[in-house]
Amino acid sequence: MTMKVHDYDEMLKEELKDPVFRKEYETLEEEFEVAMQVIDLRLKKGLTQKKLAEKVNTSQSCIARLESGTYRNLSLSFLRRVGEALGYQPHVKFEKLRAAH
């Protein structure tokens, strides 16, 4: 059974009411955003994880970890290589820390 986007959005909205869940979600939000962008761009280019890995000169499992949103210790140089292979460049900026809830 496939979960509909509407169902997921409603579930997430409900879960975000929990302060502990919200804090963890916000902590990982940027990682998941990067992951979703890489997946979207890779699919638009018609590339498999393996083909993208070959273009980046890394392993398929490395690309899979990046796309999982849980890849720790990402370097800017690695993101640049992935971006170049996809025809994009990463954009990084500093923002003021959010106030504690």
Secondary structure, DSSP 8 states (H G I E B T S, - for coil): ----HHHHHHHHHHHTTSHHHHHHHHHHHHHHHHHHHHHHHHHHTT--HHHHHHHHTS-HHHHHHHHHT---S--HHHHHHHHHHHT--------------
